[in-house]
Amino acid sequence: MNTNTARVETTLSLLMSVDGKITSGESDNLDSDRDWKRIQGVKEGLQQYYHYESIIAANSLNTGRVMAKIGINSRREKPKKDERLTFFIVDRKPHLNQNGVKYLAQWIGKLFIVTDNPGHPAFDLRSDYKNIQVIYYKEKVDLPDLFVHIRQEYGIEHMVIESGGTLNSVLVRQRLIDHVCIIVAPVLVGGRATSTLMDGYSLRMEEELVNLKALKLVKCSVLEHSYLRLSMTRSTKLPSIPISNEENKINSGWIYTGRYHVEGPYQYIFPIVLAFPGFNSFLELSIPRRTK
Ligand SMILES: NC(=O)c1ccc[n+]([C@@H]2O[C@H](COP(=O)([O-])OP(=O)(O)OC[C@H]3O[C@@H](n4cnc5c(N)ncnc54)[C@H](OP(=O)(O)O)[C@@H]3O)[C@@H](O)[C@H]2O)c1
């Protein structure tokens, strides 16, 4: 349930490296989906992200920018229809071309294109694809209004946010993210210009610190192959997304919630404190670089 009952409840759900990166590098030729399945020790557990995504993300919001990057615009094969899915795609530029919109309409049950661009290709495709709707803003895309609209107009109570760091930071700053559900892959990527969970502008003034709000740890699960699943909330209520029994594997000895000191043979190898801006729940973990 929302703290703000008028709008859709949201969970930001992403795949992230231990250092917070959501892709492999600066260039669009690099991509976590494509690249991480080639890395020994990372590829083995990657499927778990898609597994959890498929459980929680029936209703999701993403951007035309991400869709274009993953190659939707040039896909020619006919996708397998999945009526369960509803996508809200925010796309102003547009990043999606006609083929990309067609592909999504053939794949997704209900496709909503959110834009302030009167020339978006989705307008013309509505007569051929009845499952396309355009949510058009004359001035600029109004995200708080959109989130109220999604709940009030379409009756969607919960939605997963799957956009990249630029839009995520806008949504977080506008208090539109209620919960965060991150799959942490066992890899360090690095690079100042590599997208992170939250990019956008950096704070400069002390007065802006009011933007940092604490999150509470809901659950931390140790997955297979050194992956983690972190579930956190900024709401006083627990997220209404499913948290399955499969995740109850907090038994590896590597995970401590709270600020405990890590003892043992690996304490000197990678002591990492994931202290997200403003979080008051810390996760302190130690990952062995080699199996010793
Ligand atoms: N690992 C994961 O789970 C995961 C998930 C998603 C993305 N990614 C990666 O993240 C990277 C993409 O990052 P990104 O930051 O470029 O993507 P993004 O945040 O999804 O999209 C950026 C676009 O959002 C739009 N936007 C920004 N502010 C807006 C506002 N106030 N209102 C409406 N629209 C707004 C802009 O679109 P216009 O240009 O149309 O104005 C901008 O180009 C890619 O490398 C992608 O592969 C990874």
The ligand as an ORCA input file, in Angstrom:
! r2SCAN-3c Opt
* xyz 0 1
  N      20.646     -3.343    -14.881
  C      19.398     -2.972    -15.011
  O      18.510     -3.549    -14.352
  C      19.044     -1.838    -15.938
  C      17.726     -1.394    -16.055
  C      17.450     -0.291    -16.856
  C      18.476      0.333    -17.572
  N      19.732     -0.155    -17.446
  C      20.831      0.518    -18.165
  O      20.853      1.898    -17.803
  C      21.347      2.646    -18.903
  C      20.324      3.693    -19.333
  O      20.415      4.692    -18.484
  P      19.668      6.067    -18.778
  O      19.885      6.857    -17.560
  O      20.074      6.625    -20.085
  O      18.149      5.586    -18.997
  P      16.786      6.086    -18.455
  O      16.923      6.845    -17.208
  O      15.878      4.894    -18.440
  O      16.285      6.993    -19.634
  C      16.750      8.279    -19.836
  C      15.642      9.016    -20.554
  O      14.579      9.298    -19.658
  C      13.909     10.420    -20.130
  N      13.686     11.363    -19.048
  C      14.609     11.908    -18.240
  N      14.028     12.763    -17.391
  C      12.704     12.764    -17.675
  C      11.588     13.442    -17.136
  N      11.693     14.318    -16.142
  N      10.380     13.189    -17.677
  C      10.255     12.309    -18.675
  N      11.270     11.633    -19.233
  C      12.490     11.862    -18.731
  C      14.771     11.078    -21.201
  O      14.118     10.755    -22.379
  P      14.092     11.701    -23.676
  O      15.488     11.585    -24.223
  O      13.073     11.032    -24.510
  O      13.757     13.058    -23.255
  C      16.082     10.357    -21.086
  O      16.737     10.199    -22.312
  C      21.508      1.751    -20.058
  O      22.851      1.395    -20.165
  C      20.657      0.551    -19.669
  O      21.093     -0.608    -20.280
  C      20.041     -1.208    -16.665
*
